[in-house]
Amino acid sequence: MKLYNKTVIYTFAILLITILPLTGCWDNKDINHRLLPVVLGVSKIENEYEVIINLPVSNAGKIESRIVSFKDKTIAKAIDTISRNLESRVDLLHVKLIIIERGAAEDGVKDIIGGFMRSREVSPKALVAICDEDINVLFSKLKDTIGSIGSTTVDFFEKNAGWDPDIALTRVWEVYRGIHSYTYDVAIPLIRSGDEFPMEQIGSAIVKNGKMVDQISPDETLLYNIFKGESSSGEIEVMEKATVRIVNNSIHHKGSMHNNQPFLKSKIKLKVVILETRGEPSLNEIKRELNQALSERFNNMISKTKENKADIFGIGQFFRRELTRKELKNWRTKYYTNLKMDIQFNVDIQNQGYLITS
């Protein structure tokens, strides 16, 4: 009987010990008392960060935007102050787009991105964009133009909505990788408020080691996406002869080292359809002019990135087996600037129609 009583006491004690940790839900907030913004803006003024949050607010059955902002020495402190002074807690788990003002991007986003990665309050899959004007102006114009900033702005970058292949798609984790990688930099979309449209994409920022050093045009961004293997469907003007649309693309790379100099051979196959022609160009004329236009545009972009020592294409990845870690540390400055490339475009026209084929 005594043995039985001891067994019961021990069992009860074990159950009590296992149940006690389960009572740690005192700090949970009801969903009705949490604000879930999807767009967050960051600018830097001297030694302070200004955080701008677009909060969705229900008004008479409609979702409207409420913009709140605060300045502090750290982003985390600014967000905490905003949350403390609102009637509900600000939860950043659903943030899908982070917009950084150009001045802050040129100063460097290492602390901004590093903070988001460490806190884990923002998803590493959230998209990043750079605002080419005062970020308060952008948020105000968007609010006045479209009312609800959140979903409309995010849809601009969604592949199943308003995304176009001349818009770079760069996420928080990719920017973080670029900051700490010897062979990877990134291109981040440049946006601003428009006169005819709520928001305009004006190209992409070249970001090296977390700092914006230059920019490329939307047409060059299209090639950047193709080089990355993004499935593209975009229009390209071909001189005076025709307008074509890329419907599919594939790419193959082969890297090698000769006398301590990197060589990269790339073959890009494009499937295109002809949208319109001017005059009576032959297929060979269209292919030749398309090839020439793409090659010139790509070579100009490579020259620009080599001048800035920014490998946004991640070409250094093809030479990780050829170079030691110590040598890879100097990839941008020693090897990438001396890179020799042979890039070939193979154009396959899908709809020949009545074009002259001779």
C-alpha positions in Angstrom: 0.0 0.0 0.0 2.8 2.4 0.9 4.5 1.5 -2.4 1.3 2.3 -4.3 1.0 5.7 -2.5 4.6 6.6 -3.4 3.9 5.7 -7.1 0.9 8.0 -7.1 2.8 10.9 -5.5 5.7 10.5 -8.0 3.3 10.4 -10.9 1.4 13.5 -9.7 4.8 15.4 -9.2 5.9 14.5 -12.8 2.6 15.6 -14.3 2.7 18.9 -12.3 6.3 19.6 -13.5 5.3 19.0 -17.2 2.1 21.1 -16.9 3.7 24.2 -15.3 5.6 25.3 -18.5 2.4 25.2 -20.5 1.0 28.1 -18.6 3.4 30.6 -20.3 0.7 32.0 -22.7 0.0 35.1 -20.6 1.6 37.5 -23.2 -0.4 36.3 -26.2 -2.5 38.9 -28.0 -5.9 38.2 -29.5 -6.0 38.6 -33.2 -8.4 41.4 -32.9 -5.9 43.4 -30.9 -3.0 43.0 -33.4 -2.2 45.2 -36.3 -0.8 43.3 -39.3 0.9 45.7 -41.7 2.2 44.3 -45.0 4.4 47.3 -46.1 7.1 48.9 -44.0 9.3 51.9 -44.9 12.7 52.8 -43.6 14.7 56.1 -44.0 17.7 57.4 -42.3 18.1 61.0 -41.0 21.6 61.6 -39.6 22.0 59.0 -36.9 18.3 58.1 -36.6 16.0 55.8 -38.4 12.5 56.7 -39.4 10.1 53.8 -39.6 6.9 54.3 -41.5 4.2 51.6 -41.3 1.1 51.3 -43.4 -1.6 49.9 -41.1 -4.8 48.4 -42.6 -7.9 49.9 -40.9 -11.5 48.8 -41.4 -13.9 51.6 -42.0 -17.5 51.0 -42.8 -16.7 47.6 -44.3 -13.8 48.9 -46.4 -10.0 48.5 -45.7 -8.3 51.8 -45.6 -4.7 52.9 -44.9 -3.4 54.5 -41.8 0.2 55.7 -41.9 2.2 56.0 -38.7 5.9 56.8 -38.3 8.5 57.3 -35.6 12.2 58.2 -35.4 14.7 56.6 -33.1 18.3 55.4 -33.0 17.3 51.8 -33.9 14.5 50.4 -36.0 13.5 48.0 -33.2 13.0 50.8 -30.8 11.0 52.9 -33.3 8.7 50.0 -34.0 8.3 49.2 -30.2 7.4 52.9 -29.6 4.8 52.8 -32.4 3.3 49.6 -31.0 3.2 51.0 -27.4 1.3 54.2 -28.4 -1.3 52.4 -30.5 -4.4 50.7 -29.2 -3.2 47.3 -30.6 0.1 45.6 -30.9 2.0 45.9 -34.2 2.9 42.4 -35.5 5.4 42.4 -38.4 5.0 38.7 -39.2 2.9 39.6 -42.3 5.2 42.3 -43.7 5.7 41.3 -47.4 7.5 44.5 -48.7 10.2 46.6 -47.1 10.8 50.0 -48.8 14.2 51.6 -48.0 14.8 55.3 -48.9 17.7 55.8 -51.4 19.8 57.8 -49.0 19.7 55.0 -46.4 20.6 52.4 -49.2 23.6 54.5 -50.3 24.7 54.8 -46.7 24.4 51.0 -46.3 21.6 48.6 -45.3 23.8 46.2 -43.3 22.3 47.2 -39.9 18.8 47.4 -41.3 18.8 43.9 -42.9 20.9 42.4 -40.1 18.3 43.6 -37.5 15.4 42.1 -39.4 17.3 38.7 -39.7 18.2 38.6 -36.0 14.8 39.6 -34.6 12.9 37.2 -36.8 9.9 39.4 -36.6 10.0 40.0 -40.3 10.0 37.1 -42.7 13.3 36.6 -44.5 11.2 36.0 -47.6 9.8 39.6 -47.5 10.7 41.6 -50.7 12.9 44.7 -50.6 12.6 47.8 -52.7 14.4 51.2 -52.8 12.5 54.4 -52.9 14.0 57.0 -55.3 12.4 60.0 -53.5 11.4 61.1 -50.0 9.7 58.0 -48.6 7.1 60.1 -46.9 6.1 61.5 -50.2 5.8 58.0 -51.7 3.5 56.8 -48.9 1.4 59.9 -48.9 0.9 59.8 -52.7 0.1 56.1 -52.6 -2.5 56.7 -49.8 -4.1 59.6 -51.7 -4.2 57.7 -55.0 -5.2 54.2 -54.1 -6.5 54.4 -50.6 -5.2 51.0 -49.4 -1.5 50.9 -49.9 -0.8 47.3 -48.6 -2.2 44.8 -51.1 -2.0 47.1 -54.1 1.7 47.8 -53.5 2.6 44.2 -52.9 0.7 43.1 -56.0 3.1 45.3 -58.0 5.7 42.6 -57.3 3.6 39.5 -57.3 4.2 37.2 -60.2 0.5 36.2 -60.4 -0.6 39.9 -60.3 1.3 43.0 -61.6 4.9 41.7 -61.8 6.8 42.3 -65.0 10.1 40.6 -65.9 11.9 44.0 -66.0 11.3 44.2 -62.2 13.9 42.6 -60.0 12.6 40.4 -57.2 15.0 40.5 -54.2 14.2 39.3 -50.7 15.6 40.1 -47.3 17.6 36.9 -47.1 19.2 37.6 -50.5 20.3 41.0 -49.4 21.7 39.5 -46.2 23.6 36.9 -48.2 25.0 39.6 -50.5 26.3 41.5 -47.4 28.3 38.5 -46.2 29.2 36.8 -49.5 32.4 37.1 -51.4 30.7 36.2 -54.7 27.2 37.5 -54.6 25.7 41.0 -54.9 22.1 41.9 -55.6 19.9 44.2 -57.7 17.0 45.8 -55.8 14.1 47.4 -57.6 14.0 51.2 -57.7 10.5 52.7 -57.3 8.9 56.1 -57.0 5.5 57.7 -57.1 4.3 58.4 -60.6 2.3 61.1 -62.3 0.2 58.7 -64.5 0.4 55.7 -62.2 0.4 55.3 -58.4 3.9 53.8 -58.5 6.6 53.5 -61.2 9.6 51.2 -61.5 12.6 53.1 -62.9 15.2 50.4 -62.9 17.2 48.5 -60.3 19.8 49.6 -57.7 23.2 47.8 -57.9 23.9 46.9 -54.2 27.4 45.9 -53.3 28.1 44.6 -49.8 24.9 46.2 -48.7 25.5 49.6 -50.2 23.9 51.0 -53.3 26.6 52.0 -55.8 24.8 52.5 -59.1 21.7 51.6 -61.0 20.6 49.8 -64.2 17.6 50.5 -66.4 14.4 48.3 -66.7 15.6 46.8 -70.0 18.9 45.8 -68.3 16.9 44.4 -65.4 15.1 42.1 -67.9 18.5 40.7 -68.9 19.5 40.4 -65.2 16.4 38.3 -64.6 17.1 36.1 -67.7 20.7 35.6 -66.5 19.4 34.5 -63.1 17.1 32.0 -64.8 13.8 33.7 -64.0 11.1 32.7 -66.4 10.6 35.8 -68.4 7.8 37.1 -70.6 8.7 40.7 -71.6 8.7 42.9 -74.7 11.8 44.0 -76.4 12.0 46.6 -79.2 14.3 45.4 -82.0 15.7 48.5 -83.7 13.3 49.7 -86.4 12.3 46.3 -87.6 10.0 44.6 -85.1 8.7 44.2 -81.6 9.0 40.7 -80.0 8.0 39.2 -76.7 10.1 36.6 -74.9 7.9 33.7 -73.9 10.6 31.3 -72.5 14.3 31.3 -71.8 17.0 28.9 -70.7 20.6 29.4 -69.9 23.8 27.4 -69.6 27.1 28.6 -68.1 30.6 27.1 -68.2 33.4 28.8 -66.2 37.2 28.1 -66.4 40.4 29.7 -65.3 43.4 30.4 -67.6 46.6 32.0 -66.3 44.7 33.1 -63.1 42.1 34.9 -65.3 38.4 33.8 -65.2 36.5 33.0 -68.4 32.8 32.4 -68.6 30.9 31.1 -71.6 27.2 31.5 -71.5 24.5 30.3 -73.9 21.1 31.8 -73.6 18.2 30.4 -75.6 15.2 32.6 -76.1 11.8 31.6 -77.4 10.1 34.7 -78.8 6.9 35.6 -80.6 6.6 38.5 -83.0 4.1 41.1 -81.9 4.4 43.5 -84.9 6.8 44.3 -87.7 7.6 47.5 -89.6 8.2 47.0 -93.2 8.9 43.4 -94.5 11.9 42.2 -92.4 13.0 38.6 -92.8 13.4 36.2 -89.9 17.2 36.4 -90.1 17.1 40.2 -89.9 14.9 40.1 -86.8 17.2 37.5 -85.2 20.3 39.4 -86.1 19.1 42.7 -84.7 17.6 41.1 -81.6 20.9 39.3 -80.9 22.9 42.6 -81.5 20.6 44.6 -79.2 20.7 42.1 -76.4 24.5 41.6 -76.7 25.2 45.3 -76.6 22.9 45.9 -73.7 24.4 43.0 -71.7 28.0 44.0 -72.4 27.2 47.6 -71.2 25.7 46.2 -68.0 28.7 43.9 -67.4 31.0 46.8 -67.9 29.0 48.9 -65.4 29.1 46.2 -62.7 32.8 45.5 -63.3 33.5 49.2 -62.9 31.7 49.1 -59.6 33.2 45.8 -58.6 29.7 44.5 -57.9 28.9 41.0 -59.0 25.1 41.1 -59.1 25.0 38.1 -61.5 26.7 35.8 -58.9 29.3 34.8 -61.6 31.8 34.1 -58.8 29.7 31.1 -57.9 31.0 29.3 -61.1 34.6 29.6 -59.8 34.3 28.4 -56.2 36.0 25.2 -57.1 38.7 26.9 -59.0 39.7 29.4 -56.3 40.6 29.0 -52.7 38.6 30.7 -50.0 41.4 33.2 -49.6 41.3 34.0 -53.3 37.5 34.2 -53.3 37.8 37.0 -50.7 39.4 39.1 -53.5 36.9 38.0 -56.2 35.3 41.4 -56.7 38.5 43.4 -56.8 41.0 41.1 -58.5 39.1 38.5 -60.5 35.7 39.9 -61.5 37.3 43.1 -63.0 39.4 40.9 -65.3 36.6 38.6 -66.2 36.3 37.6 -69.9 32.8 36.6 -71.1 31.6 35.0 -74.2 27.8 35.3 -74.3 25.7 33.8 -77.1 22.0 34.4 -77.7 20.1 31.7 -79.6 16.8 33.1 -80.7 13.9 30.8 -81.7 11.0 32.6 -83.3 7.8 30.7 -82.5 5.3 32.4 -84.9 6.8 32.8 -88.3 3.5 33.6 -90.0 3.9 35.2 -93.5 7.4 36.7 -92.8 9.9 36.4 -95.6 12.3 33.7 -94.5 15.0 34.1 -97.1 
